[in-house]
Amino acid sequence: MSADQKEIDLARVFVDLADSLRGGHDVIDTMDVLVQATVTHTRASEAAVVLADAGGSLHVVASTSERSVDVEEAQIGTASGPCVAAYADGHLLEVPDVHGVVDRWPEFVETAEASGLRAAVAIPLTVRDRTIGGMNVFLREAGRLSDVELVLLQAMTHVATISVLQQRDSDARDELADQLQRALDARVTIEQAKGFLAYQHETGVDQAFALIRDHARRHRVRLREVAEGVVRRELSL
C-alpha cells in the first residue's frame, strides 16, 4: 500500500469516527471503527473499548477479538488493571511488559498471557474533565508503541469521545447512560448473531463478527441492524 493510500485511509477513519455527529453511527459503530482503526494503523495486535454506566461500572462495548474481551472482562471483574486505572485517573498508561506488573495486577497478567498478549497501552476516553471509558491496546510481543502511534491513538480516542458526548448533547433527553444501555442491548444482539453465524458456518465467533461488520460497511447500515436481521432470520450472511 502506498503512503498516499495510507493517508487517505487514515483520513477516512477520522471521518467515520466523527460520523455519529450526523447520526450515521451509534455508540457501538463508533467504537468498532476505533478498535479496527487501532489495529490497522498501529502495530497493535488487539484492542477493546469499555464504557462506564451511570454508576461508574465499566462494560465492554467493542473489541477486535474474543481474546481482548477476555482481558477486559478480567479487569472489570477484579476492578484492577491498566484500563481500569487509566479510566480512574484519566491518563494514558503504558505496560511495555506485562511481567512488570504481575504484583500489581496478577489477574490481568494471567489473562493477558493466556491470551498471548505481552504488552499493553490503556488510553482514557476523555475530553477536558469528562471521562466516559477507556481503550486497551495490546501487543503480542513485549515493547512500546512509537510516540507517533501513541499520538495517533490519543487523537482517534479524542474524536470518538467527542462524537459520543456531542451526540448526547444534541438531544437533552438522550443522556449518555441511555446511549450506553442501548449499546449494551445492541451488544447482546450482536453476540447472539455471532453465535448463530458461527454455528451456521462452522467457524469461530471472530470470523462470524467479520461477516456482520463487512455487511454493515458494504450496505452502510449499523452493526445492530445487521445483527437484528440475522437473529430474526430476515438476513442471510
N, C-alpha and C positions, 0 to 999 in steps of 0.2 A: 504494500500500500504506500502511495506517495505521501510526502509530507503535506502537500496541499489537501489531499483527500482526508488525512487525519485531522487537519484543522477544520475542514468542513464538517466532518462527523462530530467533532467535539463541539462546534458551534451549534449543531442540531440538538445536542444533549441539553445545552442551556435553554434552547427554545422549548424543548419538551418539558424540562423542569419547571419552566415558568408558565406552561400552558394551562395549568389549573387556574390561573388568574382569569382566564377567559371561560372557565367552566368546562374545558376539554377533558380534564382528568379529575379523578377523585384522589383521596389520600393514598390508597393502595397503588394506583397507577403511578403517581408522582414518585413514591418511594421505590417502586420497582425500577423506574428509569434510573434513579440514583444508584442503586446497588449494581445494576447491569453496567452502567457507565463506569463505575468504580473498577470493576474487573476488566473492562475493555481498555480503559485509558491509563491504567497504572499497572504495576507489577503485582498487584494484589490477586490472590487466588480465590478468595471468598469475601462476601460482605453481607451484613444483615442490619436491619434498622429496627429499633424499638421506639415506641412512643408511650408517653405517660398518660394515664387516665386522670380524671378529676381528683382522685385521691393520691396521685403520685405513683401508683403501681405501673410498672413497665410491661409492655406487651409487644411481642414480635409481630410486625406488620409486613415486612418484606425481607427476602433473603435470596441468595444465589443458589443455595442447595440445602438439603436436609442437614448436612454437616454443620453449617453455620447456624441453623436453627437450634441444633442440639447444644452448641456452645452458649448461645444466648439464653436458652432456657435454663441451663445450669447456673448462669449468673443471676438470672431473675429469681430462681428458686432459692438461692443462698444469699441474695441481696449483696453479692460481692463480685468483684471482677472489674476489668478496665472500663467496660461500657457503663456499668453502674456508677463507677467512680467519676467518669467523665460527665455523666448526666448530673451527678450530685454537685460537682464543683464548677461545671461549665467550662472546663479547659481540656484541650487535646492532651491525650496521654499515649505515650509510645511504650510498647513492650517488645524490644528487639529480640528477646529470647524468653520464652515462657518459663524456662527453668529458673530464671532470675526472680520470679515472683511466686514460686511454689509455697514459700512460707506465708506469704500474704494472702494468696488466693488459691489454696490447694485444689478445690473443686473445679475451678476454672481451668487450671493447668491440666488436671487429669482428663477432663473432657476434650480440651483442645488437642492434647497429644493423641488421645484415642481417635480423634478425627483427622489426624495427620497434619495439624496446624502448629507451627513453631514460633510464630511472631504475630503481633497484633498492633493495631492503632485504633484508638477509640476517639471519636470526634463528636462533641455535643451538637445537637441541632438547636442552635441558639441564635437569637437576634437581640442585641442590646442586653436587657436584663431578663429576657424570657427564654427559658429552655424547655423544649417540648419533648425531647427524647435524645437518642444518640445513634450513631452508626459505628459498628465494629467492623474493621477491615482486617483480614487475616492473610498471612503468607505461609507457604509450605516449608520454607527454609528460614532459619534464624537470620535476622538482619533488619535494616531500616529501609523505608521508602525514601526516595530522594526528597530534597527540600522542594523541588518543583512539583513533585507528586503530592506532597502534603499541602502545598498552597492550592493546588487544583482541587483536592478533596474538600478543603475548607470552603473554597468558592462554590463548589457544587452543593454542599450541605447547606450553605448560607442561602442560596437561591431556593432550594427545596423548602427550607423552613419559612422563608418569606412567602412562598406560594401558599403553604398551608395556612399560615396566620392571616394573610391578606384575603384568602378565600373565606375564612371565618368572618373577618371584619366587613366583608361585602354584604353580609346579612346579619343583622343583630340577633336574629333568632337562631342562627346557625353557630352555636358555640363549639369550641374545639372538642369538648367532651362528646358532643353529639357526632362530630366527624369521626372521632376515634371509635365510638360504638359502631357506627356504620362500617368503618374499616375492619373492625373485628368480626362483624357479621359477614362481611364480604370474604374475609379470610377463611371462615368456616366453610362457606360455599365453595371457595377455590380448592380447599383441601379435599372436600367431597368429590369435586370434579377430577382432581388429580388422582385420587384413589380409583375412581371409575375408569379413567383412561388408562391408568397403569395396568389394571386388571384386563381391560378390553384388548390392549395392545401387547400385553405380557412384557412390560418394560418397567423401568424404575419411575419413581414419582418425580424426579428431576426432569426426566425426559418427557413425562406427561405434562408437566408445567410448561415446558418449552413449546409443546403443541398449543397450549392455551395462549401463551404470550405471542407466538408467531401469528396466530389467527387474529388476535386483538390488534396487532400492529398492522397487519395487511388490510384489515377492514376498518381501522381507525375507530374501534369501539373499546369500551372499558373491559378490563380483565374480569370484573364482576359479572358483566353481561354475558361474556363468553362462558364463564363457569356456570351461570344460571341456566344457559341454554343446554349445556352438557348434562347437568343434573336433572333437568326436566325432560331429557331425551328429545329435545327440539333441535339439537345441533350435533352433527357427527363430525369428528375430527380424525 
